[in-house]
Amino acid sequence: MNYEEFLLNISQDNNFKIIEKIYTEESFGNFEIMLLFANKIKIEINNDRGIIEINLNYHQILSQIRIPLCFVINSVNTNDFCQSSTFDSLEKVQELLFSSLPILTRIIEENLTNKIIRKWKRGIRTP
């Protein structure tokens, strides 16, 4: 799957809204995509030379916190559903995003954002 196909697939899901996208073909196809899930959670996808990271991006007073999506998923879902914070293909990224929809919805419904941020700041990390 290439960058354009990925954007098309994500944009077809009503839960996600693409709010920013930057693609630099001359820099090994690096890109950065900022998504908004349910108009509440910002998700940042970065590709740096084939290593793709997915982070939730939270803004607090005078600071920005980027927490890996796998950490967030494993914080809410206790069975270590997500094993890695980096990916080598957009297919795997898309699969993770779509499979994490119930967890992201739960974060919003149960207002778990502050709990996850506190856990991240305390340094309780999962693999």
N, CA and C atoms as an extended XYZ file, in Angstrom:
381
Properties=species:S:1:pos:R:3:atomname:S:1:resname:S:1:resid:I:1 pbc="F F F"
N         0.857       -1.165        0.000 N   MET     1
C         0.000        0.000        0.000 CA  MET     1
C         0.906        1.232        0.000 C   MET     1
N         0.554        2.187       -0.819 N   ASN     2
C         1.342        3.412       -0.837 CA  ASN     2
C         0.641        4.518       -0.043 C   ASN     2
N         1.299        5.642        0.048 N   TYR     3
C         0.831        6.792        0.834 CA  TYR     3
C        -0.563        7.242        0.402 C   TYR     3
N        -0.784        7.393       -0.898 N   GLU     4
C        -2.075        7.875       -1.398 CA  GLU     4
C        -3.208        6.881       -1.100 C   GLU     4
N        -2.945        5.594       -1.251 N   GLU     5
C        -3.952        4.576       -0.938 CA  GLU     5
C        -4.294        4.605        0.552 C   GLU     5
N        -3.281        4.764        1.371 N   PHE     6
C        -3.497        4.849        2.817 CA  PHE     6
C        -4.397        6.040        3.159 C   PHE     6
N        -4.079        7.201        2.595 N   LEU     7
C        -4.902        8.388        2.848 CA  LEU     7
C        -6.344        8.182        2.400 C   LEU     7
N        -6.521        7.557        1.259 N   LEU     8
C        -7.864        7.286        0.752 CA  LEU     8
C        -8.629        6.366        1.699 C   LEU     8
N        -7.994        5.297        2.155 N   ASN     9
C        -8.646        4.351        3.074 CA  ASN     9
C        -9.021        5.013        4.394 C   ASN     9
N        -8.122        5.807        4.932 N   ILE    10
C        -8.391        6.484        6.206 CA  ILE    10
C        -9.506        7.516        6.042 C   ILE    10
N        -9.469        8.263        4.943 N   SER    11
C       -10.470        9.313        4.749 CA  SER    11
C       -11.872        8.748        4.515 C   SER    11
N       -11.965        7.480        4.117 N   GLN    12
C       -13.279        6.871        3.904 CA  GLN    12
C       -13.947        6.449        5.204 C   GLN    12
N       -13.180        6.380        6.275 N   ASP    13
C       -13.755        6.040        7.578 CA  ASP    13
C       -14.215        7.329        8.246 C   ASP    13
N       -15.479        7.403        8.611 N   ASN    14
C       -16.051        8.628        9.188 CA  ASN    14
C       -15.489        8.982       10.560 C   ASN    14
N       -14.823        8.036       11.216 N   ASN    15
C       -14.240        8.316       12.529 CA  ASN    15
C       -13.009        9.195       12.446 C   ASN    15
N       -12.323        9.151       11.300 N   PHE    16
C       -11.076        9.878       11.144 CA  PHE    16
C       -11.240       11.078       10.227 C   PHE    16
N       -10.549       12.137       10.588 N   LYS    17
C       -10.498       13.326        9.755 CA  LYS    17
C        -9.023       13.694        9.602 C   LYS    17
N        -8.574       13.810        8.366 N   ILE    18
C        -7.188       14.192        8.115 CA  ILE    18
C        -7.104       15.707        8.266 C   ILE    18
N        -6.296       16.165        9.232 N   ILE    19
C        -6.204       17.608        9.455 CA  ILE    19
C        -4.895       18.200        8.941 C   ILE    19
N        -3.909       17.340        8.694 N   GLU    20
C        -2.653       17.826        8.127 CA  GLU    20
C        -1.913       16.644        7.520 C   GLU    20
N        -1.254       16.886        6.402 N   LYS    21
C        -0.446       15.844        5.768 CA  LYS    21
C         0.718       16.503        5.046 C   LYS    21
N         1.884       15.927        5.254 N   ILE    22
C         3.103       16.416        4.625 CA  ILE    22
C         3.824       15.202        4.052 C   ILE    22
N         4.127       15.260        2.775 N   TYR    23
C         4.842       14.163        2.107 CA  TYR    23
C         6.050       14.736        1.398 C   TYR    23
N         7.217       14.180        1.651 N   THR    24
C         8.434       14.661        1.004 CA  THR    24
C         9.081       13.514        0.241 C   THR    24
N         8.784       13.446       -1.038 N   GLU    25
C         9.293       12.369       -1.882 CA  GLU    25
C        10.817       12.397       -1.965 C   GLU    25
N        11.393       13.594       -2.027 N   GLU    26
C        12.844       13.710       -2.154 CA  GLU    26
C        13.588       13.268       -0.890 C   GLU    26
N        12.885       13.132        0.222 N   SER    27
C        13.489       12.664        1.477 CA  SER    27
C        13.034       11.245        1.788 C   SER    27
N        13.279       10.345        0.859 N   PHE    28
C        12.985        8.918        1.038 CA  PHE    28
C        11.502        8.631        1.239 C   PHE    28
N        10.626        9.505        0.796 N   GLY    29
C         9.195        9.284        0.959 CA  GLY    29
C         8.699        9.503        2.373 C   GLY    29
N         9.441       10.274        3.145 N   ASN    30
C         9.009       10.558        4.515 CA  ASN    30
C         7.690       11.316        4.502 C   ASN    30
N         6.885       11.076        5.529 N   PHE    31
C         5.630       11.804        5.633 CA  PHE    31
C         5.222       11.975        7.086 C   PHE    31
N         4.326       12.912        7.273 N   GLU    32
C         3.687       13.132        8.566 CA  GLU    32
C         2.212       13.375        8.294 C   GLU    32
N         1.372       12.639        9.023 N   ILE    33
C        -0.074       12.773        8.873 CA  ILE    33
C        -0.652       13.029       10.257 C   ILE    33
N        -1.499       14.031       10.361 N   MET    34
C        -2.194       14.317       11.611 CA  MET    34
C        -3.669       14.014       11.395 C   MET    34
N        -4.195       13.097       12.212 N   LEU    35
C        -5.608       12.705       12.139 CA  LEU    35
C        -6.335       13.178       13.382 C   LEU    35
N        -7.608       13.341       13.247 N   LEU    36
C        -8.466       13.625       14.387 CA  LEU    36
C        -9.493       12.509       14.460 C   LEU    36
N        -9.506       11.821       15.590 N   PHE    37
C       -10.458       10.726       15.788 CA  PHE    37
C       -11.655       11.270       16.553 C   PHE    37
N       -12.820       11.115       15.976 N   ALA    38
C       -14.081       11.534       16.596 CA  ALA    38
C       -14.029       12.980       17.093 C   ALA    38
N       -13.291       13.797       16.404 N   ASN    39
C       -13.122       15.219       16.749 CA  ASN    39
C       -12.608       15.437       18.164 C   ASN    39
N       -11.927       14.440       18.743 N   LYS    40
C       -11.476       14.553       20.132 CA  LYS    40
C       -10.014       14.156       20.344 C   LYS    40
N        -9.524       13.163       19.618 N   ILE    41
C        -8.182       12.633       19.853 CA  ILE    41
C        -7.324       12.868       18.608 C   ILE    41
N        -6.179       13.529       18.810 N   LYS    42
C        -5.244       13.741       17.708 CA  LYS    42
C        -4.276       12.573       17.624 C   LYS    42
N        -4.138       12.061       16.408 N   ILE    43
C        -3.230       10.955       16.142 CA  ILE    43
C        -2.222       11.427       15.106 C   ILE    43
N        -0.959       11.224       15.418 N   GLU    44
C         0.116       11.647       14.537 CA  GLU    44
C         0.822       10.405       13.997 C   GLU    44
N         0.956       10.326       12.678 N   ILE    45
C         1.636        9.206       12.039 CA  ILE    45
C         2.864        9.765       11.332 C   ILE    45
N         4.041        9.273       11.693 N   ASN    46
C         5.297        9.739       11.109 CA  ASN    46
C         6.023        8.585       10.444 C   ASN    46
N         6.502        8.832        9.241 N   ASN    47
C         7.347        7.869        8.542 CA  ASN    47
C         8.710        8.515        8.351 C   ASN    47
N         9.724        7.911        8.924 N   ASP    48
C        11.090        8.389        8.754 CA  ASP    48
C        11.914        7.248        8.184 C   ASP    48
N        12.114        7.299        6.867 N   ARG    49
C        12.908        6.295        6.147 CA  ARG    49
C        12.397        4.874        6.356 C   ARG    49
N        11.092        4.720        6.296 N   GLY    50
C        10.496        3.391        6.374 CA  GLY    50
C        10.133        2.915        7.764 C   GLY    50
N        10.456        3.688        8.783 N   ILE    51
C        10.049        3.348       10.153 CA  ILE    51
C         8.875        4.260       10.504 C   ILE    51
N         7.731        3.649       10.725 N   ILE    52
C         6.500        4.406       10.945 CA  ILE    52
C         6.124        4.344       12.419 C   ILE    52
N         5.843        5.500       12.996 N   GLU    53
C         5.405        5.597       14.386 CA  GLU    53
C         4.017        6.213       14.426 C   GLU    53
N         3.216        5.756       15.390 N   ILE    54
C         1.881        6.309       15.610 CA  ILE    54
C         1.823        6.793       17.051 C   ILE    54
N         1.511        8.061       17.229 N   ASN    55
C         1.430        8.652       18.559 CA  ASN    55
C         0.115        9.392       18.728 C   ASN    55
N        -0.386        9.385       19.946 N   LEU    56
C        -1.475       10.276       20.281 CA  LEU    56
C        -0.843       11.564       20.751 C   LEU    56
N        -1.384       12.654       20.318 N   ASN    57
C        -0.798       13.960       20.547 CA  ASN    57
C        -1.743       14.760       21.439 C   ASN    57
N        -1.305       15.014       22.673 N   TYR    58
C        -2.124       15.762       23.626 CA  TYR    58
C        -1.475       17.104       23.900 C   TYR    58
N        -2.298       18.126       23.995 N   HIS    59
C        -1.799       19.453       24.343 CA  HIS    59
C        -2.290       19.809       25.735 C   HIS    59
N        -1.349       20.187       26.562 N   GLN    60
C        -1.680       20.707       27.879 CA  GLN    60
C        -1.104       22.113       27.948 C   GLN    60
N        -1.362       22.799       29.004 N   ILE    61
C        -0.873       24.168       29.138 CA  ILE    61
C         0.639       24.183       28.949 C   ILE    61
N         1.089       24.920       27.959 N   LEU    62
C         2.504       25.123       27.648 CA  LEU    62
C         3.279       23.845       27.345 C   LEU    62
N         2.616       22.773       27.011 N   SER    63
C         3.344       21.560       26.663 CA  SER    63
C         2.549       20.696       25.691 C   SER    63
N         3.285       19.849       25.031 N   GLN    64
C         2.688       18.881       24.117 CA  GLN    64
C         3.221       17.510       24.518 C   GLN    64
N         2.340       16.545       24.609 N   ILE    65
C         2.720       15.198       25.014 CA  ILE    65
C         2.396       14.252       23.867 C   ILE    65
N         3.401       13.491       23.443 N   ARG    66
C         3.213       12.488       22.408 CA  ARG    66
C         3.371       11.122       23.059 C   ARG    66
N         2.312       10.335       23.014 N   ILE    67
C         2.314        9.013       23.636 CA  ILE    67
C         2.089        7.969       22.538 C   ILE    67
N         2.960        6.979       22.447 N   PRO    68
C         2.778        5.939       21.422 CA  PRO    68
C         1.409        5.270       21.535 C   PRO    68
N         0.783        5.056       20.392 N   LEU    69
C        -0.546        4.452       20.369 CA  LEU    69
C        -0.539        3.088       21.055 C   LEU    69
N         0.526        2.329       20.902 N   CYS    70
C         0.583        1.008       21.551 CA  CYS    70
C         0.555        1.128       23.065 C   CYS    70
N         1.212        2.128       23.613 N   PHE    71
C         1.160        2.347       25.055 CA  PHE    71
C        -0.268        2.663       25.486 C   PHE    71
N        -0.941        3.507       24.719 N   VAL    72
C        -2.324        3.877       25.026 CA  VAL    72
C        -3.231        2.657       24.973 C   VAL    72
N        -3.098        1.872       23.923 N   ILE    73
C        -3.928        0.678       23.768 CA  ILE    73
C        -3.706       -0.284       24.923 C   ILE    73
N        -2.449       -0.541       25.254 N   ASN    74
C        -2.143       -1.483       26.328 CA  ASN    74
C        -2.520       -0.926       27.697 C   ASN    74
N        -2.589        0.391       27.841 N   SER    75
C        -3.030        0.992       29.106 CA  SER    75
C        -4.516        0.754       29.336 C   SER    75
N        -5.273        0.733       28.257 N   VAL    76
C        -6.729        0.557       28.345 CA  VAL    76
C        -7.097       -0.919       28.243 C   VAL    76
N        -6.407       -1.635       27.388 N   ASN    77
C        -6.679       -3.042       27.127 CA  ASN    77
C        -5.601       -3.862       27.823 C   ASN    77
N        -5.938       -4.658       28.786 N   THR    78
C        -4.950       -5.309       29.645 CA  THR    78
C        -4.280       -6.547       29.055 C   THR    78
N        -4.611       -6.945       27.841 N   ASN    79
C        -4.024       -8.185       27.307 CA  ASN    79
C        -2.869       -7.946       26.337 C   ASN    79
N        -2.178       -6.799       26.447 N   ASP    80
C        -1.037       -6.473       25.581 CA  ASP    80
C        -1.343       -6.735       24.108 C   ASP    80
N        -2.422       -6.154       23.673 N   PHE    81
C        -2.898       -6.268       22.303 CA  PHE    81
C        -1.857       -5.755       21.307 C   PHE    81
N        -1.162       -4.709       21.664 N   CYS    82
C        -0.211       -4.058       20.774 CA  CYS    82
C         1.207       -4.365       21.246 C   CYS    82
N         2.024       -4.920       20.377 N   GLN    83
C         3.349       -5.374       20.768 CA  GLN    83
C         4.479       -4.419       20.397 C   GLN    83
N         4.304       -3.570       19.402 N   SER    84
C         5.399       -2.733       18.927 CA  SER    84
C         4.943       -1.302       18.717 C   SER    84
N         5.857       -0.367       18.923 N   SER    85
C         5.543        1.051       18.716 CA  SER    85
C         5.966        1.536       17.346 C   SER    85
N         6.689        0.711       16.597 N   THR    86
C         7.099        1.091       15.242 CA  THR    86
C         6.621        0.038       14.256 C   THR    86
N         6.424        0.487       13.021 N   PHE    87
C         5.889       -0.384       11.977 CA  PHE    87
C         6.683       -0.177       10.698 C   PHE    87
N         6.667       -1.191        9.830 N   ASP    88
C         7.424       -1.088        8.589 CA  ASP    88
C         6.540       -1.006        7.350 C   ASP    88
N         5.226       -0.987        7.541 N   SER    89
C         4.333       -0.870        6.386 CA  SER    89
C         3.051       -0.139        6.768 C   SER    89
N         2.483        0.504        5.774 N   LEU    90
C         1.220        1.215        6.001 CA  LEU    90
C         0.062        0.251        6.205 C   LEU    90
N         0.181       -0.962        5.700 N   GLU    91
C        -0.860       -1.969        5.931 CA  GLU    91
C        -0.987       -2.260        7.420 C   GLU    91
N         0.152       -2.402        8.091 N   LYS    92
C         0.132       -2.680        9.528 CA  LYS    92
C        -0.392       -1.481       10.315 C   LYS    92
N        -0.048       -0.296        9.872 N   VAL    93
C        -0.543        0.920       10.525 CA  VAL    93
C        -2.063        1.001       10.383 C   VAL    93
N        -2.552        0.777        9.172 N   GLN    94
C        -3.996        0.824        8.938 CA  GLN    94
C        -4.712       -0.235        9.765 C   GLN    94
N        -4.157       -1.427        9.804 N   GLU    95
C        -4.757       -2.507       10.586 CA  GLU    95
C        -4.846       -2.122       12.067 C   GLU    95
N        -3.774       -1.550       12.602 N   LEU    96
C        -3.781       -1.140       14.004 CA  LEU    96
C        -4.803       -0.032       14.254 C   LEU    96
N        -4.844        0.954       13.375 N   LEU    97
C        -5.804        2.047       13.558 CA  LEU    97
C        -7.235        1.542       13.579 C   LEU    97
N        -7.580        0.712       12.613 N   PHE    98
C        -8.952        0.229       12.541 CA  PHE    98
C        -9.283       -0.740       13.673 C   PHE    98
N        -8.321       -1.545       14.102 N   SER    99
C        -8.594       -2.465       15.199 CA  SER    99
C        -8.638       -1.751       16.557 C   SER    99
N        -8.073       -0.557       16.636 N   SER   100
C        -8.093        0.185       17.897 CA  SER   100
C        -9.296        1.117       18.031 C   SER   100
N       -10.188        1.121       17.067 N   LEU   101
C       -11.363        1.996       17.131 CA  LEU   101
C       -12.174        1.825       18.420 C   LEU   101
N       -12.466        0.588       18.863 N   PRO   102
C       -13.226        0.449       20.109 CA  PRO   102
C       -12.481        1.017       21.326 C   PRO   102
N       -11.171        0.877       21.335 N   ILE   103
C       -10.385        1.388       22.456 CA  ILE   103
C       -10.366        2.909       22.450 C   ILE   103
N       -10.183        3.502       21.282 N   LEU   104
C       -10.200        4.965       21.184 CA  LEU   104
C       -11.564        5.520       21.584 C   LEU   104
N       -12.617        4.826       21.186 N   THR   105
C       -13.970        5.236       21.570 CA  THR   105
C       -14.140        5.134       23.083 C   THR   105
N       -13.629        4.089       23.666 N   ARG   106
C       -13.715        3.912       25.121 CA  ARG   106
C       -12.967        5.028       25.862 C   ARG   106
N       -11.818        5.438       25.333 N   ILE   107
C       -11.055        6.523       25.951 CA  ILE   107
C       -11.895        7.788       26.021 C   ILE   107
N       -12.615        8.059       24.958 N   ILE   108
C       -13.468        9.251       24.923 CA  ILE   108
C       -14.662        9.088       25.862 C   ILE   108
N       -15.357        7.965       25.750 N   GLU   109
C       -16.576        7.755       26.533 CA  GLU   109
C       -16.322        7.722       28.034 C   GLU   109
N       -15.200        7.108       28.440 N   GLU   110
C       -14.904        6.982       29.868 CA  GLU   110
C       -13.942        8.066       30.362 C   GLU   110
N       -13.613        9.011       29.481 N   ASN   111
C       -12.724       10.118       29.821 CA  ASN   111
C       -11.417        9.620       30.463 C   ASN   111
N       -10.718        8.744       29.750 N   LEU   112
C        -9.503        8.119       30.265 CA  LEU   112
C        -8.221        8.870       29.900 C   LEU   112
N        -8.338        9.965       29.187 N   THR   113
C        -7.159       10.684       28.712 CA  THR   113
C        -6.218       11.083       29.841 C   THR   113
N        -6.728       11.714       30.873 N   ASN   114
C        -5.863       12.166       31.967 CA  ASN   114
C        -5.206       10.999       32.693 C   ASN   114
N        -5.908        9.897       32.826 N   LYS   115
C        -5.349        8.708       33.467 CA  LYS   115
C        -4.172        8.165       32.647 C   LYS   115
N        -4.310        8.129       31.341 N   ILE   116
C        -3.248        7.643       30.463 CA  ILE   116
C        -2.046        8.578       30.519 C   ILE   116
N        -2.290        9.878       30.489 N   ILE   117
C        -1.197       10.851       30.556 CA  ILE   117
C        -0.443       10.727       31.874 C   ILE   117
N        -1.145       10.583       32.980 N   ARG   118
C        -0.478       10.416       34.281 CA  ARG   118
C         0.379        9.159       34.300 C   ARG   118
N        -0.156        8.088       33.748 N   LYS   119
C         0.589        6.827       33.698 CA  LYS   119
C         1.850        6.995       32.847 C   LYS   119
N         1.748        7.696       31.737 N   TRP   120
C         2.890        7.934       30.859 CA  TRP   120
C         3.951        8.791       31.570 C   TRP   120
N         3.501        9.833       32.246 N   LYS   121
C         4.435       10.722       32.940 CA  LYS   121
C         5.138       10.030       34.096 C   LYS   121
N         4.464        9.101       34.757 N   ARG   122
C         5.068        8.362       35.873 CA  ARG   122
C         6.121        7.390       35.381 C   ARG   122
N         6.136        7.128       34.092 N   GLY   123
C         7.154        6.249       33.540 CA  GLY   123
C         6.788        4.793       33.518 C   GLY   123
N         5.519        4.509       33.688 N   ILE   124
C         5.074        3.115       33.604 CA  ILE   124
C         4.914        2.792       32.112 C   ILE   124
N         5.922        2.146       31.554 N   ARG   125
C         5.936        1.858       30.133 CA  ARG   125
C         5.701        0.375       29.907 C   ARG   125
N         5.011        0.072       28.812 N   THR   126
C         4.849       -1.315       28.408 CA  THR   126
C         5.695       -1.538       27.168 C   THR   126
N         6.139       -2.724       26.897 N   PRO   127
C         7.002       -2.978       25.722 CA  PRO   127
C         6.335       -2.646       24.417 C   PRO   127
